[in-house]
């Protein structure tokens, strides 16, 4: 499960006021919800794109902090996708993920990578037992 921050001064609920509709627009019909790390996320159990096996997406809400976008993409093995003749679906899957994340966070793939890299570096500098 990955959590993504919004751009400075922006909020998830402003960028995507109807998360359920947006998840369905990008990935397919929502088949339920699932709790993950205390957050209720939407589940797409049979995504439109055959590369995806299952998708979890929604808001990770924290009291006193801005919400983050929480997502988890379960993908089928590349060999399985190719064997079923869906090799061209891989490019579409990447486009859908990146477009959804850009719309939700306002950050492109490069900005998201840099943000996650900084987070990992910050976590490495924090002594054990201190949060």
N, CA, C and O atoms as CSV, one atom per row, in Angstrom:
chain,resi,resn,atom,element,x,y,z
A,1,UNK,N,N,0.857,-1.175,0.000
A,1,UNK,CA,C,0.000,0.000,0.000
A,1,UNK,C,C,0.897,1.230,0.000
A,1,UNK,O,O,1.808,1.347,0.819
A,2,UNK,N,N,0.632,2.135,-0.917
A,2,UNK,CA,C,1.380,3.392,-0.961
A,2,UNK,C,C,0.431,4.536,-0.647
A,2,UNK,O,O,-0.749,4.508,-0.996
A,3,UNK,N,N,0.979,5.543,0.022
A,3,UNK,CA,C,0.218,6.742,0.327
A,3,UNK,C,C,0.919,7.924,-0.320
A,3,UNK,O,O,2.135,8.083,-0.214
A,4,UNK,N,N,0.132,8.743,-0.988
A,4,UNK,CA,C,0.665,9.879,-1.729
A,4,UNK,C,C,0.138,11.184,-1.150
A,4,UNK,O,O,-1.046,11.308,-0.836
A,5,UNK,N,N,1.039,12.159,-1.014
A,5,UNK,CA,C,0.679,13.492,-0.544
A,5,UNK,C,C,0.172,14.331,-1.719
A,5,UNK,O,O,0.488,14.070,-2.879
A,6,UNK,N,N,-0.620,15.343,-1.380
A,6,UNK,CA,C,-1.054,16.316,-2.378
A,6,UNK,C,C,0.026,17.393,-2.487
A,6,UNK,O,O,0.951,17.458,-1.677
A,7,UNK,N,N,-0.117,18.224,-3.500
A,7,UNK,CA,C,0.782,19.365,-3.603
A,7,UNK,C,C,0.521,20.304,-2.432
A,7,UNK,O,O,-0.560,20.296,-1.844
A,8,UNK,N,N,1.503,21.094,-2.108
A,8,UNK,CA,C,1.387,22.042,-1.000
A,8,UNK,C,C,0.147,22.924,-1.202
A,8,UNK,O,O,-0.072,23.481,-2.277
A,9,UNK,N,N,-0.654,23.032,-0.137
A,9,UNK,CA,C,-1.839,23.881,-0.176
A,9,UNK,C,C,-3.061,23.225,-0.801
A,9,UNK,O,O,-4.129,23.836,-0.837
A,10,UNK,N,N,-2.933,22.003,-1.291
A,10,UNK,CA,C,-4.071,21.326,-1.910
A,10,UNK,C,C,-4.542,20.183,-1.034
A,10,UNK,O,O,-3.782,19.647,-0.227
A,11,UNK,N,N,-5.809,19.816,-1.201
A,11,UNK,CA,C,-6.418,18.756,-0.402
A,11,UNK,C,C,-7.065,17.735,-1.325
A,11,UNK,O,O,-7.602,18.088,-2.375
A,12,UNK,N,N,-7.011,16.480,-0.931
A,12,UNK,CA,C,-7.550,15.388,-1.736
A,12,UNK,C,C,-9.027,15.593,-2.046
A,12,UNK,O,O,-9.454,15.395,-3.184
A,13,UNK,N,N,-9.814,15.989,-1.042
A,13,UNK,CA,C,-11.253,16.143,-1.269
A,13,UNK,C,C,-11.572,17.275,-2.244
A,13,UNK,O,O,-12.639,17.273,-2.859
A,14,UNK,N,N,-10.660,18.247,-2.396
A,14,UNK,CA,C,-10.855,19.308,-3.386
A,14,UNK,C,C,-10.499,18.806,-4.787
A,14,UNK,O,O,-11.158,19.151,-5.768
A,15,UNK,N,N,-9.461,17.998,-4.863
A,15,UNK,CA,C,-9.019,17.489,-6.166
A,15,UNK,C,C,-9.971,16.413,-6.681
A,15,UNK,O,O,-10.279,16.373,-7.872
A,16,UNK,N,N,-10.439,15.537,-5.782
A,16,UNK,CA,C,-11.364,14.464,-6.165
A,16,UNK,C,C,-12.505,14.431,-5.150
A,16,UNK,O,O,-12.430,13.722,-4.146
A,17,UNK,N,N,-13.578,15.212,-5.421
A,17,UNK,CA,C,-14.681,15.266,-4.476
A,17,UNK,C,C,-15.476,13.951,-4.384
A,17,UNK,O,O,-16.060,13.656,-3.341
A,18,UNK,N,N,-15.499,13.171,-5.457
A,18,UNK,CA,C,-16.226,11.893,-5.458
A,18,UNK,C,C,-15.244,10.771,-5.803
A,18,UNK,O,O,-15.121,10.369,-6.960
A,19,UNK,N,N,-14.547,10.276,-4.773
A,19,UNK,CA,C,-13.510,9.257,-4.976
A,19,UNK,C,C,-14.090,7.998,-5.611
A,19,UNK,O,O,-13.470,7.412,-6.499
A,20,UNK,N,N,-15.269,7.578,-5.168
A,20,UNK,CA,C,-15.870,6.351,-5.694
A,20,UNK,C,C,-16.065,6.446,-7.212
A,20,UNK,O,O,-15.699,5.523,-7.940
A,21,UNK,N,N,-16.634,7.547,-7.687
A,21,UNK,CA,C,-16.872,7.726,-9.119
A,21,UNK,C,C,-15.552,7.786,-9.891
A,21,UNK,O,O,-15.449,7.247,-10.993
A,22,UNK,N,N,-14.550,8.441,-9.313
A,22,UNK,CA,C,-13.263,8.582,-10.009
A,22,UNK,C,C,-12.557,7.237,-10.123
A,22,UNK,O,O,-11.976,6.936,-11.166
A,23,UNK,N,N,-12.595,6.422,-9.069
A,23,UNK,CA,C,-11.974,5.093,-9.120
A,23,UNK,C,C,-12.663,4.243,-10.191
A,23,UNK,O,O,-12.001,3.538,-10.953
A,24,UNK,N,N,-13.999,4.314,-10.245
A,24,UNK,CA,C,-14.732,3.546,-11.256
A,24,UNK,C,C,-14.417,4.043,-12.663
A,24,UNK,O,O,-14.314,3.244,-13.593
A,25,UNK,N,N,-14.264,5.349,-12.825
A,25,UNK,CA,C,-13.954,5.925,-14.131
A,25,UNK,C,C,-12.616,5.395,-14.664
A,25,UNK,O,O,-12.499,5.070,-15.845
A,26,UNK,N,N,-11.627,5.314,-13.802
A,26,UNK,CA,C,-10.287,4.888,-14.229
A,26,UNK,C,C,-10.111,3.373,-14.281
A,26,UNK,O,O,-9.409,2.866,-15.155
A,27,UNK,N,N,-10.743,2.635,-13.349
A,27,UNK,CA,C,-10.368,1.229,-13.190
A,27,UNK,C,C,-11.494,0.214,-13.334
A,27,UNK,O,O,-11.217,-0.962,-13.570
A,28,UNK,N,N,-12.738,0.617,-13.203
A,28,UNK,CA,C,-13.842,-0.329,-13.333
A,28,UNK,C,C,-14.743,-0.309,-12.118
A,28,UNK,O,O,-14.538,0.464,-11.183
A,29,UNK,N,N,-15.737,-1.167,-12.147
A,29,UNK,CA,C,-16.765,-1.198,-11.111
A,29,UNK,C,C,-16.205,-1.553,-9.733
A,29,UNK,O,O,-15.417,-2.487,-9.584
A,30,UNK,N,N,-16.629,-0.790,-8.741
A,30,UNK,CA,C,-16.232,-1.059,-7.356
A,30,UNK,C,C,-17.052,-2.242,-6.852
A,30,UNK,O,O,-18.277,-2.262,-6.970
A,31,UNK,N,N,-16.356,-3.221,-6.291
A,31,UNK,CA,C,-17.021,-4.442,-5.830
A,31,UNK,C,C,-17.198,-4.488,-4.318
A,31,UNK,O,O,-17.795,-5.428,-3.792
A,32,UNK,N,N,-16.686,-3.486,-3.619
A,32,UNK,CA,C,-16.833,-3.448,-2.169
A,32,UNK,C,C,-15.845,-2.489,-1.553
A,32,UNK,O,O,-15.246,-1.658,-2.236
A,33,UNK,N,N,-15.684,-2.619,-0.240
A,33,UNK,CA,C,-14.686,-1.835,0.480
A,33,UNK,C,C,-13.881,-2.781,1.353
A,33,UNK,O,O,-14.312,-3.890,1.668
A,34,UNK,N,N,-12.704,-2.315,1.733
A,34,UNK,CA,C,-11.818,-3.125,2.568
A,34,UNK,C,C,-11.047,-2.180,3.482
A,34,UNK,O,O,-10.605,-1.112,3.059
A,35,UNK,N,N,-10.893,-2.586,4.735
A,35,UNK,CA,C,-10.127,-1.771,5.669
A,35,UNK,C,C,-8.653,-2.143,5.553
A,35,UNK,O,O,-8.285,-3.317,5.553
A,36,UNK,N,N,-7.834,-1.124,5.455
A,36,UNK,CA,C,-6.394,-1.340,5.379
A,36,UNK,C,C,-5.725,-0.259,6.215
A,36,UNK,O,O,-5.885,0.928,5.932
A,37,UNK,N,N,-4.978,-0.653,7.238
A,37,UNK,CA,C,-4.306,0.283,8.151
A,37,UNK,C,C,-5.280,1.306,8.745
A,37,UNK,O,O,-4.930,2.470,8.938
A,38,UNK,N,N,-6.500,0.860,9.031
A,38,UNK,CA,C,-7.484,1.741,9.636
A,38,UNK,C,C,-8.218,2.642,8.669
A,38,UNK,O,O,-8.990,3.498,9.101
A,39,UNK,N,N,-8.003,2.480,7.368
A,39,UNK,CA,C,-8.652,3.305,6.358
A,39,UNK,C,C,-9.588,2.438,5.521
A,39,UNK,O,O,-9.214,1.344,5.099
A,40,UNK,N,N,-10.792,2.922,5.286
A,40,UNK,CA,C,-11.773,2.210,4.461
A,40,UNK,C,C,-11.514,2.576,2.998
A,40,UNK,O,O,-11.694,3.727,2.600
A,41,UNK,N,N,-11.089,1.586,2.199
A,41,UNK,CA,C,-10.724,1.818,0.804
A,41,UNK,C,C,-11.683,1.100,-0.135
A,41,UNK,O,O,-12.241,0.057,0.207
A,42,UNK,N,N,-11.867,1.667,-1.315
A,42,UNK,CA,C,-12.691,1.033,-2.340
A,42,UNK,C,C,-11.910,-0.105,-2.981
A,42,UNK,O,O,-10.695,-0.019,-3.154
A,43,UNK,N,N,-12.629,-1.182,-3.332
A,43,UNK,CA,C,-12.023,-2.343,-3.971
A,43,UNK,C,C,-12.603,-2.502,-5.369
A,43,UNK,O,O,-13.821,-2.525,-5.550
A,44,UNK,N,N,-11.720,-2.611,-6.350
A,44,UNK,CA,C,-12.119,-2.979,-7.704
A,44,UNK,C,C,-11.610,-4.408,-7.870
A,44,UNK,O,O,-10.431,-4.633,-8.142
A,45,UNK,N,N,-12.521,-5.371,-7.700
A,45,UNK,CA,C,-12.146,-6.784,-7.700
A,45,UNK,C,C,-11.920,-7.367,-9.079
A,45,UNK,O,O,-11.224,-8.372,-9.223
A,46,UNK,N,N,-12.503,-6.743,-10.097
A,46,UNK,CA,C,-12.342,-7.210,-11.477
A,46,UNK,C,C,-12.107,-5.989,-12.368
A,46,UNK,O,O,-13.011,-5.559,-13.084
A,47,UNK,N,N,-10.893,-5.432,-12.324
A,47,UNK,CA,C,-10.606,-4.204,-13.074
A,47,UNK,C,C,-10.806,-4.374,-14.576
A,47,UNK,O,O,-10.684,-5.472,-15.118
A,48,UNK,N,N,-11.118,-3.248,-15.238
A,48,UNK,CA,C,-11.323,-3.242,-16.689
A,48,UNK,C,C,-10.074,-3.664,-17.445
A,48,UNK,O,O,-10.164,-4.371,-18.449
A,49,UNK,N,N,-8.913,-3.239,-16.974
A,49,UNK,CA,C,-7.652,-3.581,-17.643
A,49,UNK,C,C,-7.171,-4.939,-17.144
A,49,UNK,O,O,-7.053,-5.137,-15.935
A,50,UNK,N,N,-6.886,-5.888,-18.056
A,50,UNK,CA,C,-6.494,-7.241,-17.651
A,50,UNK,C,C,-5.141,-7.337,-16.949
A,50,UNK,O,O,-4.820,-8.383,-16.386
A,51,UNK,N,N,-4.352,-6.283,-16.969
A,51,UNK,CA,C,-3.065,-6.289,-16.266
A,51,UNK,C,C,-3.308,-6.284,-14.756
A,51,UNK,O,O,-2.563,-6.902,-13.996
A,52,UNK,N,N,-4.362,-5.577,-14.333
A,52,UNK,CA,C,-4.672,-5.477,-12.911
A,52,UNK,C,C,-5.479,-6.681,-12.456
A,52,UNK,O,O,-6.401,-7.126,-13.139
A,53,UNK,N,N,-5.115,-7.196,-11.293
A,53,UNK,CA,C,-5.880,-8.277,-10.691
A,53,UNK,C,C,-6.887,-7.712,-9.689
A,53,UNK,O,O,-8.024,-8.175,-9.602
A,54,UNK,N,N,-6.445,-6.699,-8.933
A,54,UNK,CA,C,-7.279,-6.070,-7.912
A,54,UNK,C,C,-6.698,-4.699,-7.612
A,54,UNK,O,O,-5.485,-4.499,-7.672
A,55,UNK,N,N,-7.576,-3.756,-7.289
A,55,UNK,CA,C,-7.128,-2.403,-6.960
A,55,UNK,C,C,-7.837,-1.947,-5.691
A,55,UNK,O,O,-9.048,-2.109,-5.547
A,56,UNK,N,N,-7.064,-1.376,-4.778
A,56,UNK,CA,C,-7.599,-0.727,-3.583
A,56,UNK,C,C,-7.260,0.754,-3.694
A,56,UNK,O,O,-6.121,1.103,-4.004
A,57,UNK,N,N,-8.227,1.625,-3.447
A,57,UNK,CA,C,-7.958,3.057,-3.528
A,57,UNK,C,C,-8.927,3.827,-2.651
A,57,UNK,O,O,-10.089,3.448,-2.502
A,58,UNK,N,N,-8.433,4.914,-2.072
A,58,UNK,CA,C,-9.284,5.768,-1.251
A,58,UNK,C,C,-8.458,6.756,-0.468
A,58,UNK,O,O,-7.253,6.894,-0.678
A,59,UNK,N,N,-9.124,7.438,0.437
A,59,UNK,CA,C,-8.467,8.453,1.254
A,59,UNK,C,C,-7.932,7.835,2.535
A,59,UNK,O,O,-8.629,7.087,3.221
A,60,UNK,N,N,-6.693,8.156,2.843
A,60,UNK,CA,C,-6.100,7.800,4.134
A,60,UNK,C,C,-6.243,9.049,4.996
A,60,UNK,O,O,-5.542,10.042,4.798
A,61,UNK,N,N,-7.157,8.982,5.948
A,61,UNK,CA,C,-7.473,10.149,6.764
A,61,UNK,C,C,-6.701,10.116,8.079
A,61,UNK,O,O,-6.636,9.090,8.757
A,62,UNK,N,N,-6.123,11.255,8.417
A,62,UNK,CA,C,-5.362,11.395,9.654
A,62,UNK,C,C,-5.855,12.636,10.377
A,62,UNK,O,O,-5.965,13.702,9.772
A,63,UNK,N,N,-6.155,12.511,11.677
A,63,UNK,CA,C,-6.627,13.678,12.416
A,63,UNK,C,C,-5.481,14.676,12.558
A,63,UNK,O,O,-4.354,14.316,12.898
A,64,UNK,N,N,-5.798,15.921,12.291
A,64,UNK,CA,C,-4.802,16.972,12.416
A,64,UNK,C,C,-3.847,17.070,11.246
A,64,UNK,O,O,-2.978,17.943,11.240
A,65,UNK,N,N,-3.981,16.198,10.248
A,65,UNK,CA,C,-3.113,16.240,9.073
A,65,UNK,C,C,-3.976,16.182,7.818
A,65,UNK,O,O,-5.148,15.808,7.867
A,66,UNK,N,N,-3.373,16.560,6.693
A,66,UNK,CA,C,-4.083,16.444,5.427
A,66,UNK,C,C,-4.245,14.970,5.070
A,66,UNK,O,O,-3.382,14.142,5.364
A,67,UNK,N,N,-5.381,14.661,4.423
A,67,UNK,CA,C,-5.585,13.303,3.925
A,67,UNK,C,C,-4.560,13.005,2.839
A,67,UNK,O,O,-4.072,13.904,2.155
A,68,UNK,N,N,-4.245,11.717,2.698
A,68,UNK,CA,C,-3.373,11.259,1.626
A,68,UNK,C,C,-4.167,10.298,0.759
A,68,UNK,O,O,-5.182,9.752,1.192
A,69,UNK,N,N,-3.709,10.095,-0.450
A,69,UNK,CA,C,-4.303,9.101,-1.326
A,69,UNK,C,C,-3.634,7.767,-1.030
A,69,UNK,O,O,-2.411,7.651,-1.106
A,70,UNK,N,N,-4.432,6.761,-0.692
A,70,UNK,CA,C,-3.907,5.416,-0.436
A,70,UNK,C,C,-4.309,4.523,-1.602
A,70,UNK,O,O,-5.489,4.440,-1.942
A,71,UNK,N,N,-3.335,3.854,-2.215
A,71,UNK,CA,C,-3.632,2.955,-3.336
A,71,UNK,C,C,-2.761,1.712,-3.270
A,71,UNK,O,O,-1.640,1.728,-2.762
A,72,UNK,N,N,-3.318,0.641,-3.801
A,72,UNK,CA,C,-2.558,-0.602,-3.955
A,72,UNK,C,C,-3.022,-1.244,-5.260
A,72,UNK,O,O,-4.208,-1.524,-5.436
A,73,UNK,N,N,-2.087,-1.473,-6.161
A,73,UNK,CA,C,-2.384,-2.104,-7.437
A,73,UNK,C,C,-1.805,-3.515,-7.427
A,73,UNK,O,O,-0.587,-3.690,-7.400
A,74,UNK,N,N,-2.681,-4.526,-7.449
A,74,UNK,CA,C,-2.221,-5.905,-7.601
A,74,UNK,C,C,-2.230,-6.200,-9.090
A,74,UNK,O,O,-3.267,-6.113,-9.748
A,75,UNK,N,N,-1.053,-6.552,-9.617
A,75,UNK,CA,C,-0.942,-6.797,-11.050
A,75,UNK,C,C,-0.634,-8.257,-11.317
A,75,UNK,O,O,0.034,-8.926,-10.529
A,76,UNK,N,N,-1.135,-8.734,-12.440
A,76,UNK,CA,C,-0.862,-10.103,-12.853
A,76,UNK,C,C,0.589,-10.198,-13.329
A,76,UNK,O,O,1.196,-9.202,-13.722
A,77,UNK,N,N,1.120,-11.399,-13.283
A,77,UNK,CA,C,2.464,-11.654,-13.773
A,77,UNK,C,C,2.534,-11.309,-15.260
A,77,UNK,O,O,1.621,-11.639,-16.016
A,78,UNK,N,N,3.608,-10.650,-15.678
A,78,UNK,CA,C,3.758,-10.215,-17.065
A,78,UNK,C,C,3.651,-11.376,-18.050
A,78,UNK,O,O,3.055,-11.234,-19.118
A,79,UNK,N,N,4.222,-12.516,-17.695
A,79,UNK,CA,C,4.151,-13.673,-18.594
A,79,UNK,C,C,2.711,-14.122,-18.800
A,79,UNK,O,O,2.331,-14.497,-19.909
A,80,UNK,N,N,1.907,-14.088,-17.741
A,80,UNK,CA,C,0.498,-14.467,-17.826
A,80,UNK,C,C,-0.261,-13.502,-18.736
A,80,UNK,O,O,-1.081,-13.926,-19.551
A,81,UNK,N,N,0.013,-12.208,-18.595
A,81,UNK,CA,C,-0.660,-11.192,-19.405
A,81,UNK,C,C,-0.313,-11.375,-20.879
A,81,UNK,O,O,-1.190,-11.321,-21.741
A,82,UNK,N,N,0.966,-11.591,-21.162
A,82,UNK,CA,C,1.418,-11.775,-22.547
A,82,UNK,C,C,0.845,-13.061,-23.135
A,82,UNK,O,O,0.421,-13.082,-24.290
A,83,UNK,N,N,0.831,-14.132,-22.343
A,83,UNK,CA,C,0.312,-15.418,-22.815
A,83,UNK,C,C,-1.166,-15.319,-23.199
A,83,UNK,O,O,-1.621,-16.032,-24.094
A,84,UNK,N,N,-1.903,-14.459,-22.543
A,84,UNK,CA,C,-3.327,-14.288,-22.855
A,84,UNK,C,C,-3.547,-13.270,-23.971
A,84,UNK,O,O,-4.688,-12.934,-24.290
A,85,UNK,N,N,-2.454,-12.777,-24.568
A,85,UNK,CA,C,-2.562,-11.841,-25.682
A,85,UNK,C,C,-2.892,-10.417,-25.282
A,85,UNK,O,O,-3.446,-9.665,-26.083
A,86,UNK,N,N,-2.567,-10.039,-24.076
A,86,UNK,CA,C,-2.894,-8.700,-23.582
A,86,UNK,C,C,-1.664,-7.814,-23.390
A,86,UNK,O,O,-1.671,-6.926,-22.537
A,87,UNK,N,N,-0.616,-8.046,-24.170
A,87,UNK,CA,C,0.624,-7.285,-23.995
A,87,UNK,C,C,0.398,-5.781,-24.156
A,87,UNK,O,O,1.012,-4.982,-23.449
A,88,UNK,N,N,-0.483,-5.394,-25.087
A,88,UNK,CA,C,-0.734,-3.969,-25.304
A,88,UNK,C,C,-1.464,-3.314,-24.128
A,88,UNK,O,O,-1.450,-2.090,-23.995
A,89,UNK,N,N,-2.095,-4.116,-23.284
A,89,UNK,CA,C,-2.808,-3.586,-22.119
A,89,UNK,C,C,-1.839,-3.038,-21.070
A,89,UNK,O,O,-2.237,-2.237,-20.225
A,90,UNK,N,N,-0.585,-3.455,-21.114
A,90,UNK,CA,C,0.394,-2.993,-20.122
A,90,UNK,C,C,0.616,-1.487,-20.224
A,90,UNK,O,O,0.673,-0.802,-19.203
A,91,UNK,N,N,0.739,-0.973,-21.425
A,91,UNK,CA,C,0.943,0.470,-21.601
A,91,UNK,C,C,-0.273,1.236,-21.104
A,91,UNK,O,O,-0.138,2.286,-20.476
A,92,UNK,N,N,-1.463,0.712,-21.385
A,92,UNK,CA,C,-2.697,1.355,-20.908
A,92,UNK,C,C,-2.756,1.346,-19.382
A,92,UNK,O,O,-3.204,2.316,-18.771
A,93,UNK,N,N,-2.307,0.253,-18.767
A,93,UNK,CA,C,-2.319,0.155,-17.305
A,93,UNK,C,C,-1.430,1.227,-16.685
A,93,UNK,O,O,-1.818,1.871,-15.711
A,94,UNK,N,N,-0.246,1.419,-17.244
A,94,UNK,CA,C,0.672,2.443,-16.742
A,94,UNK,C,C,0.058,3.830,-16.923
A,94,UNK,O,O,0.137,4.669,-16.026
A,95,UNK,N,N,-0.550,4.068,-18.082
A,95,UNK,CA,C,-1.187,5.366,-18.337
A,95,UNK,C,C,-2.318,5.636,-17.353
A,95,UNK,O,O,-2.447,6.745,-16.834
A,96,UNK,N,N,-3.137,4.619,-17.097
A,96,UNK,CA,C,-4.258,4.791,-16.159
A,96,UNK,C,C,-3.754,5.104,-14.754
A,96,UNK,O,O,-4.264,6.009,-14.093
A,97,UNK,N,N,-2.753,4.354,-14.303
A,97,UNK,CA,C,-2.206,4.607,-12.963
A,97,UNK,C,C,-1.662,6.022,-12.877
A,97,UNK,O,O,-1.997,6.762,-11.952
A,98,UNK,N,N,-0.826,6.405,-13.834
A,98,UNK,CA,C,-0.202,7.721,-13.779
A,98,UNK,C,C,-1.221,8.853,-13.904
A,98,UNK,O,O,-1.101,9.868,-13.218
A,99,UNK,N,N,-2.219,8.690,-14.768
A,99,UNK,CA,C,-3.247,9.719,-14.929
A,99,UNK,C,C,-4.070,9.872,-13.657
A,99,UNK,O,O,-4.365,10.991,-13.235
A,100,UNK,N,N,-4.443,8.750,-13.045
A,100,UNK,CA,C,-5.208,8.784,-11.798
A,100,UNK,C,C,-4.398,9.464,-10.697
A,100,UNK,O,O,-4.913,10.333,-9.994
A,101,UNK,N,N,-3.144,9.075,-10.547
A,101,UNK,CA,C,-2.306,9.651,-9.496
A,101,UNK,C,C,-2.048,11.132,-9.741
A,101,UNK,O,O,-2.010,11.912,-8.790
A,102,UNK,N,N,-1.871,11.536,-10.999
A,102,UNK,CA,C,-1.671,12.946,-11.319
A,102,UNK,C,C,-2.922,13.751,-10.986
A,102,UNK,O,O,-2.834,14.824,-10.389
A,103,UNK,N,N,-4.082,13.235,-11.371
A,103,UNK,CA,C,-5.328,13.953,-11.088
A,103,UNK,C,C,-5.568,14.062,-9.582
A,103,UNK,O,O,-6.012,15.103,-9.099
A,104,UNK,N,N,-5.282,13.010,-8.854
A,104,UNK,CA,C,-5.532,13.001,-7.415
A,104,UNK,C,C,-4.550,13.852,-6.631
A,104,UNK,O,O,-4.937,14.547,-5.692
A,105,UNK,N,N,-3.277,13.801,-7.012
A,105,UNK,CA,C,-2.243,14.466,-6.210
A,105,UNK,C,C,-1.731,15.771,-6.803
A,105,UNK,O,O,-1.173,16.601,-6.085
A,106,UNK,N,N,-1.915,15.958,-8.101
A,106,UNK,CA,C,-1.365,17.126,-8.767
A,106,UNK,C,C,0.129,16.996,-9.022
A,106,UNK,O,O,0.784,17.961,-9.415
A,107,UNK,N,N,0.666,15.801,-8.799
A,107,UNK,CA,C,2.104,15.559,-8.988
A,107,UNK,C,C,2.307,14.522,-10.080
A,107,UNK,O,O,1.628,13.496,-10.118
A,108,UNK,N,N,3.254,14.806,-10.968
A,108,UNK,CA,C,3.566,13.824,-12.006
A,108,UNK,C,C,4.456,12.729,-11.418
A,108,UNK,O,O,4.855,12.794,-10.256
A,109,UNK,N,N,4.759,11.724,-12.239
A,109,UNK,CA,C,5.521,10.564,-11.754
A,109,UNK,C,C,6.868,10.976,-11.171
A,109,UNK,O,O,7.287,10.447,-10.141
A,110,UNK,N,N,7.545,11.913,-11.819
A,110,UNK,CA,C,8.854,12.344,-11.328
A,110,UNK,C,C,8.732,13.014,-9.957
A,110,UNK,O,O,9.530,12.738,-9.061
A,111,UNK,N,N,7.753,13.878,-9.791
A,111,UNK,CA,C,7.553,14.567,-8.506
A,111,UNK,C,C,7.162,13.572,-7.409
A,111,UNK,O,O,7.588,13.712,-6.263
A,112,UNK,N,N,6.350,12.567,-7.761
A,112,UNK,CA,C,5.968,11.563,-6.762
A,112,UNK,C,C,7.178,10.743,-6.327
A,112,UNK,O,O,7.334,10.457,-5.140
A,113,UNK,N,N,8.036,10.361,-7.272
A,113,UNK,CA,C,9.250,9.601,-6.927
A,113,UNK,C,C,10.149,10.412,-6.017
A,113,UNK,O,O,10.654,9.896,-5.020
A,114,UNK,N,N,10.353,11.680,-6.352
A,114,UNK,CA,C,11.223,12.537,-5.534
A,114,UNK,C,C,10.660,12.708,-4.128
A,114,UNK,O,O,11.415,12.714,-3.156
A,115,UNK,N,N,9.345,12.846,-4.011
A,115,UNK,CA,C,8.712,12.998,-2.707
A,115,UNK,C,C,8.894,11.735,-1.870
A,115,UNK,O,O,9.206,11.810,-0.681
A,116,UNK,N,N,8.698,10.575,-2.498
A,116,UNK,CA,C,8.872,9.313,-1.767
A,116,UNK,C,C,10.336,9.115,-1.372
A,116,UNK,O,O,10.631,8.602,-0.293
A,117,UNK,N,N,11.240,9.523,-2.245
A,117,UNK,CA,C,12.671,9.402,-1.947
A,117,UNK,C,C,13.016,10.266,-0.731
A,117,UNK,O,O,13.737,9.822,0.162
A,118,UNK,N,N,12.501,11.498,-0.696
A,118,UNK,CA,C,12.747,12.386,0.452
A,118,UNK,C,C,12.167,11.791,1.726
A,118,UNK,O,O,12.785,11.883,2.787
A,119,UNK,N,N,10.974,11.174,1.637
A,119,UNK,CA,C,10.336,10.569,2.803
A,119,UNK,C,C,11.201,9.440,3.349
A,119,UNK,O,O,11.375,9.329,4.563
A,120,UNK,N,N,11.740,8.607,2.476
A,120,UNK,CA,C,12.600,7.500,2.900
A,120,UNK,C,C,13.857,8.042,3.555
A,120,UNK,O,O,14.301,7.522,4.579
A,121,UNK,N,N,14.439,9.096,2.965
A,121,UNK,CA,C,15.642,9.698,3.541
A,121,UNK,C,C,15.343,10.300,4.911
A,121,UNK,O,O,16.139,10.155,5.839
A,122,UNK,N,N,14.187,10.983,5.044
A,122,UNK,CA,C,13.801,11.570,6.342
A,122,UNK,C,C,13.608,10.489,7.386
A,122,UNK,O,O,14.030,10.644,8.532
A,123,UNK,N,N,12.957,9.368,6.988
A,123,UNK,CA,C,12.736,8.270,7.921
A,123,UNK,C,C,14.058,7.641,8.359
A,123,UNK,O,O,14.180,7.207,9.504
A,124,UNK,N,N,15.037,7.586,7.477
A,124,UNK,CA,C,16.332,7.002,7.800
A,124,UNK,C,C,17.096,7.876,8.814
A,124,UNK,O,O,17.904,7.370,9.593
A,125,UNK,N,N,16.833,9.169,8.792
A,125,UNK,CA,C,17.524,10.081,9.695
A,125,UNK,C,C,16.884,10.134,11.096
A,125,UNK,O,O,17.509,10.605,12.047
A,126,UNK,N,N,15.647,9.655,11.215
A,126,UNK,CA,C,14.961,9.654,12.510
A,126,UNK,C,C,15.452,8.479,13.348
A,126,UNK,O,O,15.385,7.336,12.898
A,127,UNK,N,N,15.941,8.738,14.557
A,127,UNK,CA,C,16.420,7.643,15.410
A,127,UNK,C,C,15.291,6.671,15.746
A,127,UNK,O,O,14.124,7.058,15.802
A,128,UNK,N,N,15.645,5.421,15.967
A,128,UNK,CA,C,14.653,4.404,16.338
A,128,UNK,C,C,13.930,4.808,17.602
A,128,UNK,O,O,14.544,5.319,18.539
A,129,UNK,N,N,12.627,4.584,17.634
A,129,UNK,CA,C,11.834,4.872,18.815
A,129,UNK,C,C,11.378,6.323,18.904
A,129,UNK,O,O,10.704,6.700,19.863
A,130,UNK,N,N,11.735,7.137,17.923
A,130,UNK,CA,C,11.315,8.534,17.885
A,130,UNK,C,C,10.455,8.740,16.660
A,130,UNK,O,O,10.841,8.374,15.549
A,131,UNK,N,N,9.267,9.339,16.866
A,131,UNK,CA,C,8.415,9.581,15.690
A,131,UNK,C,C,8.160,11.028,15.467
A,131,UNK,O,O,7.463,11.393,14.520
